[in-house]
């Protein structure tokens, strides 16, 4: 844990220094001292750090940590290392809400709110469909319903993209769906951070029960666990975290799939150690990717492209290994 915290701090410092406007470490320290002492003297460095880079660093850590934690919860719940946070359609649903908001020319806050609401509503619809399915394994029913509802939301997104203005709305829709932290503000962090915390706290409190749930429904029931209630609580917490960050950052894939598996290879499947490890690794990974996205080219590269380029080779290796080492 100490090593992961040190890596996260080092990446945060590197992200504060790097960019189109490079800043020396001594200048960062002086800016922090001015802010802590309340000095009225403000420079261009203060503006760059406190209005642009520090909020973006916090946003990258928040989004990456939340997606990785949600991925770990879903993988434990479904007992499958190839599950990601959008297995129940929350990311696609949030994307549909944001695309609809952009198509209706709503303000930024309304777009984010609509993405959050539709993302939660998508998972609620999946659970409602599952409740009417009898005589079938609940996990399988959830996955199938999630695939169907997610595909339907994806079709609606494609329809809106066809109807959107190709010179104004369509580029904004495409850029949002690829994920970015470029337009994220302090107000967005103030809204998303408490929601992520609300979703993370139940996962921490229920971590030992989630360990039992990973043994299977019959074993969990034999140990006195209310499987249906626990599963609904875990899904609600992980969905809340995913929807809250996707609403402000756009759709950023692969983090919730890759980071939990890497963390499990390092610390094992025990959710006590797995959850904090996933949070730290997810935050560090997205912070690194975001720094590369805004420094590697003259224009900013969407995060979804980089996470796919880095995550796809690992996913292929993961498929080749199958379920080896999963316990």
C-alpha positions, 0 to 999 in steps of 0.5 A, spaced: 500 500 500 505 504 501 508 503 494 502 504 491 501 511 495 508 513 493 507 511 486 500 515 486 503 521 489 509 521 484 504 521 478 500 527 481 507 531 481 509 529 474 502 531 472 502 538 475 509 539 472 508 536 465 504 540 459 504 545 454 506 550 459 511 546 463 512 548 470 518 547 475 517 543 481 520 549 485 514 554 482 509 548 484 512 549 491 511 556 491 504 556 489 502 552 494 505 556 499 502 562 497 495 558 497 496 556 504 498 563 506 493 566 503 497 571 499 494 576 494 499 575 489 497 571 484 501 569 478 500 565 471 503 559 474 497 559 480 492 560 475 494 554 471 495 549 477 489 551 481 484 552 475 486 547 470 492 542 473 490 540 480 482 539 478 484 535 473 489 531 477 483 530 482 478 528 477 483 523 474 484 519 481 477 520 482 474 517 476 480 511 475 479 509 482 471 509 482 471 505 476 477 500 478 473 499 485 466 498 481 470 493 477 472 489 483 465 489 486 462 486 479 467 481 478 467 479 485 459 479 484 459 475 478 465 471 480 468 472 473 475 476 472 472 478 465 467 482 467 467 490 467 463 496 470 458 496 464 456 489 464 449 491 466 449 497 461 450 503 466 456 506 462 451 505 455 445 508 459 449 514 461 452 515 454 445 515 452 443 520 457 449 525 455 448 524 447 440 526 448 442 532 452 447 534 447 442 533 442 437 537 445 442 543 446 442 542 454 447 546 458 453 542 461 450 541 468 443 538 465 447 533 460 451 531 466 445 530 470 441 526 465 447 522 464 447 520 471 439 519 471 439 515 465 445 510 467 442 509 474 435 508 470 438 503 465 441 498 471 434 499 474 431 496 468 435 491 468 434 489 475 426 489 473 427 485 467 431 480 471 425 480 477 420 477 472 425 471 469 423 465 473 427 458 473 433 461 471 440 463 474 440 470 477 447 471 475 446 469 468 439 473 467 442 479 470 448 478 464 443 477 459 438 483 461 444 487 461 447 485 454 440 486 451 438 493 455 445 495 453 445 494 446 438 497 446 441 503 449 447 503 444 442 503 438 439 509 441 445 512 441 447 511 434 440 513 432 441 520 435 448 521 432 445 520 425 439 525 427 444 530 430 447 536 426 454 533 423 457 540 424 456 542 431 452 536 435 455 530 432 463 532 434 461 534 441 457 527 441 463 523 439 468 526 443 464 525 449 463 518 448 470 517 447 472 520 454 475 526 456 477 530 463 479 537 459 472 540 460 471 538 467 470 543 473 471 544 480 463 544 481 463 537 477 468 534 482 464 537 488 458 533 485 461 527 483 466 526 489 460 525 494 457 520 490 463 516 489 464 516 497 457 514 498 458 508 493 465 506 496 463 506 503 458 500 503 463 496 499 468 497 504 463 495 510 460 489 506 467 487 504 467 480 508 460 479 506 462 480 498 468 475 500 463 470 502 458 471 496 464 470 491 463 462 494 457 462 490 449 463 492 448 456 496 455 457 500 453 464 502 446 462 504 449 456 508 453 461 512 447 466 513 448 471 508 441 474 505 444 473 497 439 477 494 439 483 498 447 483 498 447 482 491 442 488 490 446 493 495 453 491 491 450 493 484 447 499 487 453 501 490 458 500 484 452 503 479 452 509 483 460 510 483 460 508 475 454 513 473 457 519 477 464 519 474 461 517 467 456 523 467 462 528 468 468 524 464 464 520 459 465 513 457 472 511 459 473 503 458 478 498 460 480 501 467 474 497 471 476 490 467 484 491 467 485 494 474 482 489 478 485 483 475 492 486 476 490 488 483 488 480 484 494 478 481 498 482 486 494 482 493 490 476 491 482 475 491 481 477 498 476 483 498 479 487 504 486 488 500 483 488 493 478 494 494 483 499 496 489 496 492 484 497 486 482 504 488 490 506 488 492 502 482 486 505 478 487 512 480 494 512 478 493 508 471 488 514 469 492 519 472 498 516 467 493 516 461 491 523 462 498 526 462 499 522 456 493 524 453 494 531 454 502 531 452 503 526 447 500 530 441 499 537 439 491 536 440 489 532 446 487 525 445 481 522 448 482 517 454 478 512 451 482 511 445 489 510 450 485 506 455 483 501 449 490 501 446 493 499 452 488 495 455 486 491 449 493 487 449 492 485 456 485 483 455 488 478 449 493 475 454 487 475 459 483 471 455 489 466 453 490 465 460 482 463 461 480 462 469 487 460 471 489 463 478 482 465 479 479 463 486 
